[in-house]
Amino acid sequence: MTLFAVLLQTVIFQFYSQAVKRLREKGVSSLQILAYQRHAIYPSTVALVYFWDWDSFHYLLAHPHTVLVFIGFLISASIFGYIYFVSRHMTHSLTFVSAFLNAVGLPLLLVGGVLINHDTPTVYGIIGIILLVVATFLKPAKHDKEQTKGQFLYTVPIIIFISLCYLLLQAIKDPLYRAFLMGTPNVWFGVTLYMVCLLLIINIFFLFKKLPVEEKIIDHTGEIEWNIIAIPALWFLGSLPEGYSFANLPVYTLVAITMIGFLMSFTSDLYHHRIKLNTQTTLFALLVISGVTLNVIEKFIR
């Protein structure tokens, strides 16, 4: 059941990521996409009512530490949501975004593990990180229609800043989410409570923050319309199995999460002509898959 939940949330959030990328390519701002996502509060509220558990609610009230963990998670998750939308459009390719974040994040995790947890790095992990860094420098080959565009859509310092914010917030929110769910008697109550509270924060934010006229999309037809609908729908559908996965996540599911996500992004980039399939792109993909696989192997042998 847990493996199925991980596979399901991975696939759903990959489609979610594709919808975000297509909207960004059409000129929709990150703030506007966040405004679209707030509409997921309607199905999320229905889900919370369905999974409501008075025993779990009273348990939370009796354990202020768990409530503080929940509040910390909500704050970090709220900021992360906006950074996530920005990160999807750092470069022309979602595949390259995935590899770049791994190449930046894994060395930081390695150093942090050595300094804080006194971990002993393994040969597998070090080689895996080297392969990911090499893949980042190699980059997938851009499609012919993208040749006039730069590799990065922001300056390199801004790219690094966005990546560090993304990785830092993820490193904070994920453990807090898992700690909250493990400290909640009813997992589904905890998941839907998070969904509603996070969306309430977003909705309250937009009560005070009005979108500029130029950021409001007038043409809601065709592909744009479908992607606008997909943002709240896919977030809602993906958050349910994601929460279950966080509460019951075994190590071996890392393989499914990373490989399926990368391969789906790779396929999307080819389909939308962001990259072209040649020797350079094939070597890039093999380096990323090998690097991620070696880092997963490291998790098993620790």
N, C-alpha and C positions, 0 to 999 in steps of 0.2 A: 504493500500500500504506500509506504513512504517513497520507494523508488518511483512508483507511478506518479505520485504527487510532484516529485522533483522534475521528472520528465515533462509533466503537464505544464507546470509553472515556467519551465525553461522555454518551451515552445511558445506559450502565450506571450511571455514578455519579449521574446524575439520579434514576434509580429507587432507588438507594442512599440518596440524600438524602431522597426521599419516604418511604422506610421509616423512616429516623431521625426524621423529623418526625412521622409517625403514632405511633411509640412514645413520643416526648416528649409528644405530646398525650394519650396514654393514661396519663401519669404515670410513665413509665419514666425513670430518671435517666441522665445522661450516663455515669456510672461503670458502670452496669449494661449499657448498650449496648456500652461498651468491653469488658466481660466477655464479651458475646456474640461480639464480633469475634475474640476470641482463638482460637476454634474453627477459624478459617480456616487454622490452622497445619497441619492434616492434608493438605488438597489442596496447600498451598504446599510442604510437604516433598516430596510426590510429584513436583511440578513441578521442584523443585530437583534431585532425584535424576535426573530425566529430562534436564535441561539441564546437568548437571554437566560442567565442562570443567577438566581438570587444568592445561592450559596457562594458562588465565585465572587459576586459583587461584595458581599459581606466579608469574604476572605480578604479582598483587596483593602477594604476599609480598616481591617484589623492588622494589616501589615503595611505600614507606611513606607518601609524600605522598597517594597515592590512597586508602590505608587511612584516613588521618586525615580526608580529605574524606568518606569513607563513614561514619566514626564521627560526625562533625559532623552529617551528614544524618540519621542514625538518631536522634540526640538531639532534633533539631528536629522531625523527623517524629513522634516519640513524643508530644511535648507537643502538637503541632498536632492529632493525632488526637482528643485530649480536647477541645481548644478548638473543633474542628469540630463536635462533637456539641452543645456548648453554644450555638454560634452559630446552629444550625438552629432554635433555639426562642427567639431573642431577641425576635421579634415574632410576631404571629398568622399572618403571611404569608411564605412562602418567597420570593415575588416581591419583596417589600419588603426582605427580608434581602439579596438579590442586589444590588438598586439601592443600598441603604445602604452596603454594603461597597465598591461601586465609587465612590460619592460621597465616602467617607472616604479610600479608598486612592489614587485617581487624583491628587488634589491633592498628597498626600504624595509620590507618585512624581514628579510634576512638579517640586516644590520640590527633592527629592533629586537629580533629574537635572540641574537648573540648578546647584546648589551643589557636587555631587560630580563629575559628568561634564561640566559646562559645556555642557549641552544648550541649544539655542535653541528655546524653545516655539513651536509653530506656531499659527496662527489656528484650525485644525481641532481641535487638542487642547484649546485653551482653551475654545472654544465647546462642545465635547463634554462637558467637565467641568462647565461651567455648566449645561448641560441636565440632567445627572445630579443635580446638587445641587438644581435646581428640582424634578425628579421626586421626590426624597427628601422635600422639604417638602410637595409636593402629596399624595403617598401614594395607593395604590389605595383605592377605597371599600370599607369593610368590609361583609360580608354582614349581613343583618338579625339573624341569630343571634349575631353577634359584637359587636353594638352596645354591649352592657353591659360589654365588656372594653376595657381600655386598648390603645392602639396598641403600646406596648412591654410586654413581660412582665418586664422588669427596670427599675431606675431608669436614667435617661439616662447618668449617669457610668459605671455598670457596663456599659451598652451600648457606650459609646465605648471603655472599657478592653478589653472582649472583642474589639471590632473591631480595635483597634490591635494586640493580641496576635495575632489571626488574620492580619492583613496582614503584620506583622513576621516571624512564623514562616514564612509562605508565601514572603516575599521572601528568606529565608535558605535554606529547604529546597529550593526548586525549582532554583535555580542549582547548589546542591551536588549534587543528584540528577543533573542533566544533566552536570555535570563528572565525576561518578563513572562514569556510563554511557559517556561519551565516552572515558574513560580505561581502560575495560575491553574487552579484545579480543572477548569474546562477550557481546552485549547481553542475551540471554535468561538467561545465567548470572548476570549482574549484577542483573537484575530479580528473579529468583527468590531470589537470595541476600538481597537487601534484604527481600523479603516474609517469609522465614523468620526473619531476624534481628530484624525489627521485632516479629513475633508472639511470638518468644521473650522479648523484653523485656516485652511485655504479660503473657504467661503467668507469668513470674518475679515481676512486680509483684503479681499476684493470689495468688501463693503466700504473700505476706506481708500483703497487704491483703484482709481478709475483708469482703464486702459486708454492711451491716446487714440484719437480717431484713426491715425495712420496705421495703428496696429490691429484694427478691427477688419477682419476679412469680409468684403462685401459679396464676393462671388462664392457662394456655397453650393457649387455644382460639381458633378463628376467625381474625380479622384479626391479632391479636397474635402468634399462633403463626407465621403466614406471614411477618410482618415480622421476627420473631426469626430465622427460618431465612434470610431474605433478607440480613441484615446480613453474616455471614461469606461467604455465597455470592457476593453481588454485589461485595463488596470484592475477593475473589479474582479473579473474572472481569474486573473493571475494571482491576485493577492490572497485568495482563499487557499489554494494549494501551496503557495509560498509560505504562508504562516504554518501550515501543517508540517511542511518540510523543515522549517527552522526549529520546530519543537522536537522533531524526530530525525535529525539529519545524521546519517552515518557517513563515514569518510569516503567510502567507495563511490558515492553519488557525485563526487567532484568530477569524475570522468565524464558522466553524462552532462553535467552542467556546462563545463568548459568546451567539450568537443561539439556538442549539438549547437550551442550558441555560436561558436566560431564558424562552423560549417554553414549554418543558416545565414549568417552575415555575409560570408564569402559568396554563397549562391545569390543572395540579393544584389550584391555589388556587381556581379557578372550580369545578372538579368537587367539591371537598370543602367548598364554601361558606365559604371563608375570606374571599373578596372577592366583590363583585358587579360585573357588567359594566354600566357606565354611562358617561356622558361623562367623569367624573373618572378612572375606571380606564383608559379608552381613551387619554386624553391622557397619563396616567402612562406607559403602555406605549410610546406613540409617542416620548415624551421619552427614555426609557431606550434604546430601539432606535436612535434618532438619535444620542444621546450616545456609545454604544458604537461605532456605525458611524464616526463622525467620529474617534474615537481609533484605530480600525483604519486608517483612511485616513492618519492621521498616521504610522503605522508604515511605510507604503509610501513616503511622500515624504521620509523622513529619509535 
